[in-house]
C-alpha cells in the first residue's frame, strides 16, 4: 500500500470515532486538552490494535466476524447512545455536577464499538502486500488526532446546549451504529 492509500484508510477508520468523540466532549463540563488527549489516546490505542488483531486472526475468523461486525457495533453504540439519552433527559444538573471526564471503561467500550471495522480491515490486509504495522500505526495516530479534536469540538457544543448535550451525543452514537448496520446490509444486498 502506498502513502495515499494508507492515509486514506487511516482517515476512514477514524471518522466514526471522531463523531463519537464529539458526543463525549459535549457531555463533559468544559473538557480540557488533557482530557481530550486522554480520550484520543484510549481510542487511538484501541483503533491501532484492532487491525493487528484482525491481521492475526486472518482468513480463519474473518468470515465469522465479518458476518456479525455490523450488528455488534450497532448494539454497542445503540446501548451507549440510549444510556446517554436517558441520562440527558434526567433532572438538569448544576454546572459543577457535570462530569469532568468519562470513565476508562466507558471510553474503551465506545472505542471498541467504533473500531470493529478496523478488525475486518486488518483481516483483509493479511492477504495483500501491506505492512500491517505501518497501517495500524497510521490508523491509531489518525484516530488519536481526530478524537482529540472531536472532544474539543464537543466542548463548544456542550457549552451551547448544556446538559441536553448528552442527548445529542446519544443520538450521534445511535446514528453511527445505524449507519454502520445500513452500510453493511446494503453492501450485502439484503436491503
Backbone as a printed PyTorch tensor [residue, N CA C, xyz], in Angstrom:
tensor([[[  0.8480,  -1.1850,   0.0000],
         [  0.0000,   0.0000,   0.0000],
         [  0.8900,   1.2430,   0.0000]],

        [[  0.5070,   2.2140,  -0.8110],
         [  1.2720,   3.4550,  -0.8650],
         [  0.8040,   4.4210,   0.2290]],

        [[  1.4840,   5.5610,   0.3130],
         [  1.1990,   6.5360,   1.3610],
         [ -0.2400,   7.0440,   1.2940]],

        [[ -0.6990,   7.3720,   0.0920],
         [ -2.0490,   7.9280,  -0.0650],
         [ -3.0970,   6.9010,   0.3650]],

        [[ -2.9360,   5.6540,  -0.0340],
         [ -3.8800,   4.6050,   0.3440],
         [ -3.8760,   4.3880,   1.8580]],

        [[ -2.7040,   4.3850,   2.4530],
         [ -2.6000,   4.2010,   3.9030],
         [ -3.2350,   5.3650,   4.6430]],

        [[ -2.9430,   6.5920,   4.2040],
         [ -3.5140,   7.7770,   4.8520],
         [ -5.0360,   7.8110,   4.6960]],

        [[ -5.5280,   7.4600,   3.5180],
         [ -6.9780,   7.4390,   3.2880],
         [ -7.6660,   6.3980,   4.1660]],

        [[ -7.0520,   5.2330,   4.2560],
         [ -7.6030,   4.1790,   5.1040],
         [ -7.6160,   4.6210,   6.5680]],

        [[ -6.5280,   5.2340,   7.0130],
         [ -6.4400,   5.6980,   8.4000],
         [ -7.5180,   6.7380,   8.6870]],

        [[ -7.7170,   7.6620,   7.7630],
         [ -8.7530,   8.6850,   7.9480],
         [-10.1410,   8.0570,   7.9750]],

        [[-10.3930,   7.1380,   7.0670],
         [-11.7010,   6.4810,   7.0190],
         [-11.9910,   5.7090,   8.3100]],

        [[-10.9740,   5.0440,   8.8470],
         [-11.1650,   4.2710,  10.0710],
         [-11.3890,   5.1650,  11.2970]],

        [[-11.0080,   6.4230,  11.2220],
         [-11.1180,   7.3060,  12.3860],
         [-12.3750,   8.1650,  12.3880]],

        [[-13.1500,   8.1680,  11.3230],
         [-14.2810,   9.0930,  11.2440],
         [-15.3960,   8.7740,  12.2260]],

        [[-15.7280,   7.5070,  12.4170],
         [-16.7940,   7.1920,  13.3650],
         [-16.3410,   7.4620,  14.8030]],

        [[-15.0620,   7.2550,  15.0910],
         [-14.5330,   7.5870,  16.4180],
         [-14.5820,   9.0980,  16.6410]],

        [[-14.3250,   9.8790,  15.5870],
         [-14.4120,  11.3400,  15.6840],
         [-15.8300,  11.7660,  16.0710]],

        [[-16.8260,  11.2100,  15.3820],
         [-18.2150,  11.5700,  15.6770],
         [-18.5840,  11.1950,  17.1120]],

        [[-18.1470,  10.0280,  17.5560],
         [-18.4280,   9.6140,  18.9370],
         [-17.7270,  10.5470,  19.9210]],

        [[-16.5270,  11.0080,  19.5830],
         [-15.7740,  11.8960,  20.4690],
         [-16.4450,  13.2520,  20.6210]],

        [[-17.0940,  13.7220,  19.5760],
         [-17.8290,  14.9860,  19.6770],
         [-18.9220,  14.8470,  20.7460]],

        [[-19.6220,  13.7280,  20.7210],
         [-20.6490,  13.4770,  21.7390],
         [-20.0530,  13.3560,  23.1290]],

        [[-18.9070,  12.6890,  23.2260],
         [-18.2440,  12.5370,  24.5280],
         [-17.8280,  13.8970,  25.0860]],

        [[-17.2780,  14.7460,  24.2230],
         [-16.8580,  16.0720,  24.6620],
         [-18.0300,  16.9410,  25.0650]],

        [[-19.1500,  16.8030,  24.3550],
         [-20.3370,  17.6020,  24.6630],
         [-20.9410,  17.2240,  26.0050]],

        [[-20.7500,  15.9950,  26.4360],
         [-21.3480,  15.5230,  27.6820],
         [-20.5220,  15.8990,  28.9090]],

        [[-19.3640,  16.4860,  28.6950],
         [-18.4840,  16.8470,  29.8060],
         [-18.5790,  18.3320,  30.1280]],

        [[-18.1730,  18.6600,  31.3340],
         [-18.1230,  20.0560,  31.7570],
         [-16.8380,  20.6780,  31.2330]],

        [[-16.9260,  21.3440,  30.1190],
         [-15.7830,  22.0380,  29.5190],
         [-14.4900,  21.2330,  29.6050]],

        [[-14.3990,  20.1320,  28.8520],
         [-13.1960,  19.2990,  28.9280],
         [-11.9500,  20.0820,  28.5190]],

        [[-10.8880,  19.8370,  29.2350],
         [ -9.6110,  20.4690,  28.9440],
         [ -8.8470,  19.6310,  27.9330]],

        [[ -7.8040,  20.2000,  27.4020],
         [ -6.9830,  19.4970,  26.4140],
         [ -6.4630,  18.1840,  26.9830]],

        [[ -6.1480,  18.1640,  28.2620],
         [ -5.6460,  16.9360,  28.8940],
         [ -6.6570,  15.7950,  28.7710]],

        [[ -7.9380,  16.0860,  29.0070],
         [ -8.9840,  15.0620,  28.8800],
         [ -9.1560,  14.6600,  27.4180]],

        [[ -9.0690,  15.6210,  26.5160],
         [ -9.1730,  15.3150,  25.0860],
         [ -8.0260,  14.4120,  24.6520]],

        [[ -6.8260,  14.7010,  25.1280],
         [ -5.6620,  13.8660,  24.7940],
         [ -5.8080,  12.4670,  25.3830]],

        [[ -6.3270,  12.3710,  26.6070],
         [ -6.5550,  11.0670,  27.2550],
         [ -7.5550,  10.2460,  26.4380]],

        [[ -8.6530,  10.8810,  26.0560],
         [ -9.6700,  10.1950,  25.2610],
         [ -9.0980,   9.7880,  23.9090]],

        [[ -8.3480,  10.6940,  23.2780],
         [ -7.7200,  10.3780,  21.9990],
         [ -6.7520,   9.2180,  22.1020]],

        [[ -5.9990,   9.1780,  23.2030],
         [ -5.0370,   8.0820,  23.3920],
         [ -5.7550,   6.7450,  23.5620]],

        [[ -6.8250,   6.7280,  24.3390],
         [ -7.5690,   5.4740,  24.5450],
         [ -8.1330,   4.9800,  23.2230]],

        [[ -8.8140,   5.8710,  22.4940],
         [ -9.3830,   5.4830,  21.2050],
         [ -8.2790,   5.1020,  20.2210]],

        [[ -7.1930,   5.8880,  20.1840],
         [ -6.1130,   5.6340,  19.2330],
         [ -5.4410,   4.2940,  19.4510]],

        [[ -5.1920,   3.9500,  20.7150],
         [ -4.5680,   2.6510,  21.0080],
         [ -5.4980,   1.5110,  20.5980]],

        [[ -6.7680,   1.6280,  20.9550],
         [ -7.7200,   0.5650,  20.5970],
         [ -7.8440,   0.4490,  19.0810]],

        [[ -7.9920,   1.5940,  18.4130],
         [ -8.1520,   1.5850,  16.9550],
         [ -6.8760,   1.1060,  16.2610]],

        [[ -5.7280,   1.3210,  16.8580],
         [ -4.4720,   0.8400,  16.2960],
         [ -4.2400,  -0.6420,  16.5290]],

        [[ -4.7520,  -1.1650,  17.6420],
         [ -4.5610,  -2.5850,  17.9500],
         [ -5.5300,  -3.4940,  17.1970]],

        [[ -6.7350,  -3.0100,  16.9130],
         [ -7.7160,  -3.8940,  16.2780],
         [ -7.3190,  -4.3690,  14.8880]],

        [[ -6.6700,  -3.5540,  14.0330],
         [ -6.2360,  -4.1340,  12.7570],
         [ -5.1540,  -5.1980,  12.9450]],

        [[ -4.3110,  -5.0120,  13.9670],
         [ -3.3030,  -6.0370,  14.2550],
         [ -3.9770,  -7.3400,  14.6700]],

        [[ -4.9840,  -7.2260,  15.5190],
         [ -5.7360,  -8.4100,  15.9400],
         [ -6.4090,  -9.0650,  14.7370]],

        [[ -7.0290,  -8.2470,  13.8940],
         [ -7.6720,  -8.7770,  12.6930],
         [ -6.6790,  -9.4570,  11.7730]],

        [[ -5.5040,  -8.8580,  11.6450],
         [ -4.4540,  -9.4340,  10.8020],
         [ -4.0350, -10.7920,  11.3320]],

        [[ -3.8910, -10.8970,  12.6720],
         [ -3.5070, -12.1700,  13.2910],
         [ -4.6000, -13.2200,  13.0680]],

        [[ -5.8400, -12.8130,  13.2290],
         [ -6.9410, -13.7640,  13.0390],
         [ -7.0220, -14.2240,  11.5860]],

        [[ -6.6950, -13.2920,  10.6900],
         [ -6.6170, -13.6250,   9.2690],
         [ -7.8720, -14.2160,   8.6770]],

        [[ -7.6770, -15.0620,   7.7410],
         [ -8.7630, -15.6450,   6.9710],
         [ -9.6640, -16.5700,   7.7920]],

        [[ -9.1400, -17.2000,   8.7950],
         [ -9.9310, -18.1710,   9.5630],
         [-11.1290, -17.5330,  10.2560]],

        [[-10.9180, -16.3940,  10.8980],
         [-12.0010, -15.7790,  11.6610],
         [-12.7400, -14.6970,  10.8950]],

        [[-12.1690, -14.1790,   9.8310],
         [-12.7630, -13.0490,   9.1250],
         [-14.2050, -13.2940,   8.6690]],

        [[-14.5240, -14.4430,   8.0700],
         [-15.9110, -14.6240,   7.6420],
         [-16.9040, -14.6060,   8.8080]],

        [[-16.4970, -15.1550,   9.9580],
         [-17.4030, -15.1660,  11.1110],
         [-17.5960, -13.7600,  11.6720]],

        [[-16.5030, -13.0360,  11.8810],
         [-16.5900, -11.6940,  12.4480],
         [-17.2650, -10.7470,  11.4720]],

        [[-16.9300, -10.8860,  10.1910],
         [-17.5000, -10.0020,   9.1830],
         [-19.0190, -10.1630,   9.1160]],

        [[-19.5070, -11.3580,   9.3560],
         [-20.9430, -11.5970,   9.3090],
         [-21.6810, -10.9010,  10.4470]],

        [[-20.9850, -10.5800,  11.5180],
         [-21.6400, -10.0030,  12.6920],
         [-21.0990,  -8.6480,  13.1270]],

        [[-20.0370,  -8.1380,  12.5030],
         [-19.4130,  -6.9040,  12.9920],
         [-20.3770,  -5.7320,  13.0300]],

        [[-21.2100,  -5.6130,  12.0190],
         [-22.1430,  -4.5000,  11.9650],
         [-23.2050,  -4.6000,  13.0590]],

        [[-23.6150,  -5.8160,  13.3860],
         [-24.5950,  -5.9950,  14.4690],
         [-23.9610,  -5.7030,  15.8280]],

        [[-22.7160,  -6.1340,  16.0130],
         [-22.0200,  -5.8680,  17.2760],
         [-21.8630,  -4.3590,  17.4700]],

        [[-21.4040,  -3.6590,  16.4360],
         [-21.2390,  -2.2080,  16.5240],
         [-22.5820,  -1.5280,  16.7700]],

        [[-23.6190,  -1.9710,  16.0760],
         [-24.9550,  -1.3830,  16.2250],
         [-25.4680,  -1.5340,  17.6560]],

        [[-25.3400,  -2.7300,  18.2300],
         [-25.8300,  -2.9750,  19.5870],
         [-25.0160,  -2.1790,  20.6220]],

        [[-23.6850,  -2.2110,  20.5130],
         [-22.8580,  -1.4840,  21.4810],
         [-23.1010,   0.0230,  21.4070]],

        [[-23.0620,   0.5770,  20.2000],
         [-23.2620,   2.0140,  20.0570],
         [-24.7040,   2.4100,  20.4060]],

        [[-25.6580,   1.5820,  20.0250],
         [-27.0550,   1.8640,  20.3640],
         [-27.2980,   1.8590,  21.8600]],

        [[-26.7380,   0.8750,  22.5580],
         [-26.9150,   0.8090,  24.0160],
         [-26.2590,   2.0060,  24.7020]],

        [[-25.0510,   2.3440,  24.2740],
         [-24.3930,   3.5250,  24.8480],
         [-25.1810,   4.7890,  24.5420]],

        [[-25.6740,   4.8950,  23.3230],
         [-26.4660,   6.0630,  22.9380],
         [-27.7430,   6.1800,  23.7390]],

        [[-28.4590,   5.0710,  23.9250],
         [-29.6910,   5.0940,  24.7240],
         [-29.4080,   5.4860,  26.1720]],

        [[-28.2910,   5.0050,  26.6890],
         [-27.9330,   5.3740,  28.0630],
         [-27.6660,   6.8700,  28.1700]],

        [[-26.9450,   7.4190,  27.1910],
         [-26.6710,   8.8550,  27.2050],
         [-27.9550,   9.6640,  27.0700]],

        [[-28.8710,   9.2190,  26.2210],
         [-30.1530,   9.9210,  26.0680],
         [-30.9340,   9.8750,  27.3730]],

        [[-30.9620,   8.7030,  28.0050],
         [-31.6530,   8.5550,  29.2910],
         [-31.0710,   9.5140,  30.3270]],

        [[-29.7380,   9.5770,  30.4020],
         [-29.0930,  10.4770,  31.3590],
         [-29.3640,  11.9330,  31.0050]],

        [[-29.4600,  12.2410,  29.7140],
         [-29.7260,  13.6090,  29.2760],
         [-31.1290,  14.0780,  29.6050]],

        [[-32.0820,  13.1550,  29.6630],
         [-33.4600,  13.5040,  29.9970],
         [-33.6680,  13.6260,  31.4970]],

        [[-32.6630,  13.1920,  32.2540],
         [-32.7690,  13.2660,  33.7110],
         [-32.8670,  14.6930,  34.2000]],

        [[-32.9740,  14.8170,  35.4750],
         [-33.0550,  16.1260,  36.1130],
         [-31.8380,  16.9570,  35.7410]],

        [[-32.0360,  18.1810,  35.2580],
         [-30.8720,  19.0060,  34.9180],
         [-29.9530,  19.1720,  36.1160]],

        [[-28.6540,  19.0020,  35.8520],
         [-27.6720,  19.1000,  36.9170],
         [-27.1440,  20.5200,  36.9860]],

        [[-26.6300,  20.8740,  38.1350],
         [-25.9100,  22.1230,  38.2370],
         [-24.6360,  21.9910,  37.4220]],

        [[-24.1410,  23.0820,  36.8970],
         [-22.9660,  23.0330,  36.0180],
         [-21.7900,  22.3070,  36.6540]],

        [[-21.6020,  22.4930,  37.9890],
         [-20.4550,  21.8450,  38.6130],
         [-20.6480,  20.3420,  38.7980]],

        [[-21.8720,  19.8410,  38.6160],
         [-22.1180,  18.4080,  38.7510],
         [-21.8410,  17.6460,  37.4560]],

        [[-21.6990,  18.3460,  36.3640],
         [-21.3940,  17.6930,  35.1010],
         [-20.0050,  17.0820,  35.2130]],

        [[-19.8110,  15.8500,  34.7510],
         [-18.5080,  15.2050,  34.9400],
         [-17.3870,  15.9240,  34.1890]],

        [[-16.2000,  15.8400,  34.7510],
         [-15.0160,  16.4080,  34.1110],
         [-14.3560,  15.4160,  33.1690]],

        [[-14.6670,  14.1280,  33.3420],
         [-14.0910,  13.1010,  32.4800],
         [-15.0190,  11.8950,  32.4520]],

        [[-14.8230,  11.0820,  31.4380],
         [-15.5510,   9.8130,  31.3350],
         [-14.6750,   8.7190,  31.9320]],

        [[-15.3150,   7.6610,  32.3950],
         [-14.5420,   6.5430,  32.9370],
         [-13.7740,   5.8490,  31.8090]],

        [[-12.6750,   5.2300,  32.1830],
         [-11.8790,   4.4890,  31.2160],
         [-12.7370,   3.4240,  30.5400]],

        [[-13.5560,   2.7110,  31.3250],
         [-14.3760,   1.6360,  30.7650],
         [-15.3490,   2.1670,  29.7210]],

        [[-15.9960,   3.2790,  30.0010],
         [-16.9550,   3.8500,  29.0540],
         [-16.2510,   4.2470,  27.7570]],

        [[-15.0830,   4.8510,  27.8850],
         [-14.3320,   5.2360,  26.6880],
         [-13.8420,   4.0090,  25.9270]],

        [[-13.3750,   2.9940,  26.6460],
         [-12.8710,   1.7830,  25.9970],
         [-13.9800,   1.0540,  25.2490]],

        [[-15.1700,   0.9500,  25.8440],
         [-16.2860,   0.2720,  25.1780],
         [-16.6630,   1.0210,  23.9080]],

        [[-16.7230,   2.3430,  23.9850],
         [-17.0310,   3.1360,  22.7970],
         [-15.9300,   2.9700,  21.7520]],

        [[-14.6680,   2.9610,  22.2070],
         [-13.5510,   2.7640,  21.2880],
         [-13.6140,   1.4240,  20.5800]],

        [[-13.9480,   0.3720,  21.3150],
         [-14.0750,  -0.9620,  20.7060],
         [-15.2250,  -0.9710,  19.7040]],

        [[-16.3460,  -0.3740,  20.0880],
         [-17.5160,  -0.3620,  19.1990],
         [-17.2300,   0.3560,  17.8880]],

        [[-16.4350,   1.4290,  17.9520],
         [-16.1380,   2.1700,  16.7210],
         [-14.9570,   1.5930,  15.9450]],

        [[-14.2950,   0.5680,  16.4780],
         [-13.1200,   0.0230,  15.7910],
         [-13.3150,  -1.3850,  15.2550]],

        [[-14.5150,  -1.8940,  15.3160],
         [-14.7550,  -3.2470,  14.8120],
         [-14.4690,  -3.3230,  13.3140]],

        [[-14.7670,  -2.2510,  12.5870],
         [-14.4670,  -2.2470,  11.1560],
         [-12.9600,  -2.3450,  10.9000]],

        [[-12.1480,  -1.7850,  11.8010],
         [-10.6850,  -1.8830,  11.6480],
         [-10.2050,  -3.3240,  11.8330]],

        [[-10.9140,  -4.0980,  12.6260],
         [-10.5960,  -5.5120,  12.7950],
         [-10.7330,  -6.2360,  11.4540]],

        [[-11.8130,  -5.9540,  10.7580],
         [-12.0540,  -6.5790,   9.4540],
         [-11.0220,  -6.1100,   8.4280]],

        [[-10.6890,  -4.8170,   8.4800],
         [ -9.6590,  -4.2960,   7.5730],
         [ -8.3470,  -5.0360,   7.8090]],

        [[ -7.9850,  -5.2250,   9.0680],
         [ -6.7570,  -5.9480,   9.3960],
         [ -6.7760,  -7.3640,   8.8580]],

        [[ -7.9210,  -8.0310,   8.9780],
         [ -8.0310,  -9.3930,   8.4500],
         [ -7.8440,  -9.3930,   6.9350]],

        [[ -8.4060,  -8.4060,   6.2550],
         [ -8.2490,  -8.3100,   4.8100],
         [ -6.8210,  -8.0090,   4.3910]],

        [[ -6.1330,  -7.2050,   5.1910],
         [ -4.7500,  -6.8430,   4.8660],
         [ -3.7920,  -8.0150,   5.0080]],

        [[ -4.2250,  -9.0770,   5.6730],
         [ -3.3720, -10.2550,   5.8170],
         [ -3.1250, -10.9290,   4.4690]],

        [[ -3.9480, -10.6040,   3.4800],
         [ -3.8580, -11.2920,   2.2010],
         [ -3.3360, -10.4200,   1.0710]],

        [[ -2.9070,  -9.2020,   1.3970],
         [ -2.3180,  -8.3440,   0.3640],
         [ -0.9440,  -7.8870,   0.8340]],

        [[ -0.2270,  -7.2770,  -0.0490],
         [  1.1240,  -6.8150,   0.2630],
         [  1.0440,  -5.4740,   0.9910]],

        [[  0.8080,  -5.5340,   2.3030],
         [  0.7160,  -4.3210,   3.1100],
         [  1.4670,  -4.5480,   4.4110]],

        [[  2.1830,  -3.5430,   4.8480],
         [  2.8730,  -3.6200,   6.1330],
         [  1.8490,  -3.2870,   7.2180]],

        [[  1.3550,  -4.3090,   7.8950],
         [  0.2730,  -4.1300,   8.8700],
         [  0.6810,  -3.1920,  10.0020]],

        [[  1.9560,  -3.1820,  10.3550],
         [  2.4060,  -2.3250,  11.4550],
         [  2.3440,  -0.8490,  11.0730]],

        [[  2.6850,  -0.5350,   9.8370],
         [  2.5890,   0.8490,   9.3580],
         [  1.1290,   1.2670,   9.2780]],

        [[  0.2920,   0.3940,   8.7260],
         [ -1.1290,   0.7010,   8.5890],
         [ -1.7730,   0.8670,   9.9680]],

        [[ -1.4970,  -0.0390,  10.8930],
         [ -2.0770,   0.0410,  12.2390],
         [ -1.6140,   1.3130,  12.9530]],

        [[ -0.3480,   1.6650,  12.8030],
         [  0.1630,   2.8970,  13.4160],
         [ -0.5130,   4.1250,  12.8180]],

        [[ -0.7120,   4.1160,  11.5090],
         [ -1.3810,   5.2370,  10.8480],
         [ -2.8220,   5.3710,  11.3250]],

        [[ -3.5200,   4.2460,  11.4450],
         [ -4.9000,   4.2670,  11.9280],
         [ -4.9520,   4.7710,  13.3680]],

        [[ -4.0570,   4.2820,  14.2080],
         [ -4.0200,   4.7180,  15.6040],
         [ -3.7230,   6.1970,  15.7370]],

        [[ -2.7510,   6.6920,  14.9650],
         [ -2.3980,   8.1180,  15.0200],
         [ -3.5270,   8.9990,  14.4990]],

        [[ -4.1310,   8.6070,  13.3860],
         [ -5.2450,   9.3840,  12.8340],
         [ -6.4080,   9.4300,  13.8200]],

        [[ -6.6850,   8.3020,  14.4510],
         [ -7.7710,   8.2540,  15.4270],
         [ -7.4560,   9.1190,  16.6310]],

        [[ -6.2160,   9.0640,  17.1110],
         [ -5.8090,   9.9090,  18.2290],
         [ -6.0710,  11.3870,  17.9180]],

        [[ -5.6490,  11.8220,  16.7470],
         [ -5.8190,  13.2250,  16.3610],
         [ -7.2940,  13.5690,  16.1980]],

        [[ -8.0240,  12.7370,  15.4890],
         [ -9.4430,  13.0110,  15.2260],
         [-10.2680,  13.0220,  16.5060]],

        [[-10.0060,  12.0870,  17.4030],
         [-10.7680,  12.0130,  18.6490],
         [-10.4250,  13.1980,  19.5490]],

        [[ -9.1620,  13.5560,  19.6240],
         [ -8.7710,  14.7220,  20.4260],
         [ -9.4860,  15.9690,  19.9120]],

        [[ -9.4910,  16.1620,  18.5990],
         [-10.2030,  17.2960,  18.0090],
         [-11.7080,  17.1930,  18.2480]],

        [[-12.2420,  15.9870,  18.1660],
         [-13.6750,  15.7840,  18.3820],
         [-14.1180,  16.1420,  19.7910]],

        [[-13.3290,  15.7630,  20.7800],
         [-13.6650,  16.1040,  22.1680],
         [-13.6520,  17.6230,  22.3490]],

        [[-12.6510,  18.2770,  21.7830],
         [-12.5790,  19.7320,  21.9190],
         [-13.7120,  20.4220,  21.1580]],

        [[-14.1000,  19.8950,  20.0140],
         [-15.2480,  20.4190,  19.2860],
         [-16.5220,  20.2040,  20.1080]],

        [[-16.6350,  19.0410,  20.7340],
         [-17.7810,  18.7580,  21.5960],
         [-17.8410,  19.6930,  22.7860]],

        [[-16.6880,  20.1690,  23.2280],
         [-16.6360,  21.1450,  24.3260],
         [-17.4730,  22.3740,  23.9760]],

        [[-17.2860,  22.8750,  22.7750],
         [-18.0660,  24.0380,  22.3260],
         [-19.5380,  23.7070,  22.2040]],

        [[-19.8370,  22.5470,  21.6850],
         [-21.2260,  22.1170,  21.5570],
         [-21.8700,  21.9930,  22.9340]],

        [[-21.1240,  21.4350,  23.8990],
         [-21.6510,  21.2860,  25.2540],
         [-21.9630,  22.6140,  25.8900]],

        [[-21.1300,  23.6120,  25.6430],
         [-21.3700,  24.9390,  26.2060],
         [-22.6260,  25.5640,  25.6020]],

        [[-22.9110,  25.2400,  24.3490],
         [-24.0880,  25.8050,  23.7030],
         [-25.3920,  25.1700,  24.1760]],

        [[-25.4000,  23.8590,  24.3810],
         [-26.6560,  23.1750,  24.6860],
         [-26.7390,  22.6200,  26.1010]],

        [[-25.6800,  22.7560,  26.8880],
         [-25.7230,  22.3610,  28.2970],
         [-25.9560,  20.8800,  28.4990]],

        [[-26.7350,  20.5450,  29.5300],
         [-26.9900,  19.1620,  29.9420],
         [-27.5770,  18.3360,  28.8110]],

        [[-28.3710,  18.9510,  27.9880],
         [-29.0200,  18.2110,  26.9060],
         [-28.0370,  17.7500,  25.8350]],

        [[-26.7750,  18.1440,  25.9670],
         [-25.7450,  17.6840,  25.0250],
         [-25.6110,  16.1770,  25.0670]],

        [[-25.8870,  15.5650,  26.2180],
         [-25.8190,  14.1050,  26.2990],
         [-26.8300,  13.4680,  25.3640]],

        [[-27.9740,  14.1020,  25.2100],
         [-28.9890,  13.5930,  24.2800],
         [-28.4280,  13.6390,  22.8660]],

        [[-27.7950,  14.7570,  22.5110],
         [-27.1920,  14.8990,  21.1800],
         [-26.1160,  13.8320,  20.9840]],

        [[-25.2550,  13.6680,  21.9910],
         [-24.2070,  12.6510,  21.9060],
         [-24.7880,  11.2550,  21.7630]],

        [[-25.8510,  10.9570,  22.5000],
         [-26.5000,   9.6550,  22.4080],
         [-27.0930,   9.4130,  21.0330]],

        [[-27.7330,  10.4470,  20.4970],
         [-28.3010,  10.3320,  19.1540],
         [-27.1890,  10.1030,  18.1300]],

        [[-26.0590,  10.8070,  18.2960],
         [-24.9290,  10.6330,  17.3770],
         [-24.4460,   9.1830,  17.4030]],

        [[-24.3100,   8.5990,  18.5960],
         [-23.8550,   7.2080,  18.6930],
         [-24.8460,   6.2580,  18.0310]],

        [[-26.1360,   6.4810,  18.2550],
         [-27.1590,   5.6200,  17.6330],
         [-27.1200,   5.7610,  16.1130]],

        [[-26.9510,   6.9920,  15.6280],
         [-26.8710,   7.2120,  14.1810],
         [-25.6460,   6.5140,  13.5990]],

        [[-24.5000,   6.6230,  14.2870],
         [-23.2920,   5.9450,  13.8010],
         [-23.5340,   4.4410,  13.7280]],

        [[-24.0800,   3.8530,  14.7970],
         [-24.3770,   2.4180,  14.8000],
         [-25.3360,   2.0350,  13.6940]],

        [[-26.3570,   2.8640,  13.4820],
         [-27.3390,   2.5870,  12.4310],
         [-26.7190,   2.6870,  11.0430]],

        [[-25.8450,   3.6760,  10.8450],
         [-25.1670,   3.8110,   9.5510],
         [-24.2490,   2.6280,   9.2740]],

        [[-23.5280,   2.1820,  10.2910],
         [-22.6700,   1.0020,  10.1240],
         [-23.5230,  -0.1960,   9.7180]],

        [[-24.6400,  -0.3930,  10.4170],
         [-25.5430,  -1.5060,  10.1060],
         [-26.0920,  -1.3710,   8.6890]],

        [[-26.5540,  -0.1730,   8.3280],
         [-27.1140,   0.0550,   6.9980],
         [-26.0860,  -0.2080,   5.9050]],

        [[-24.8690,   0.3460,   6.0710],
         [-23.8320,   0.1740,   5.0540],
         [-23.5110,  -1.2980,   4.8190]],

        [[-23.4230,  -2.0670,   5.8850],
         [-23.0910,  -3.4900,   5.7260],
         [-24.2480,  -4.2740,   5.1150]],

        [[-25.4650,  -3.9780,   5.5500],
         [-26.6180,  -4.6860,   4.9890],
         [-26.8460,  -4.2850,   3.5360]],

        [[-26.6380,  -3.0080,   3.2230],
         [-26.7960,  -2.5380,   1.8440],
         [-25.7330,  -3.1600,   0.9360]],

        [[-24.4800,  -3.2230,   1.4230],
         [-23.4030,  -3.8190,   0.6320],
         [-23.6600,  -5.3060,   0.3920]],

        [[-24.3010,  -5.9530,   1.3700],
         [-24.5890,  -7.3840,   1.2270],
         [-25.8190,  -7.6290,   0.3610]],

        [[-26.5410,  -6.5460,   0.0200],
         [-27.7190,  -6.6820,  -0.8160],
         [-28.9550,  -7.1410,  -0.0810]],

        [[-28.9440,  -7.0910,   1.2480],
         [-30.1190,  -7.5220,   1.9990],
         [-31.1450,  -6.4120,   2.1580]],

        [[-30.7450,  -5.1600,   1.8570],
         [-31.7340,  -4.0690,   1.8510],
         [-31.5280,  -3.1940,   0.6450]]])
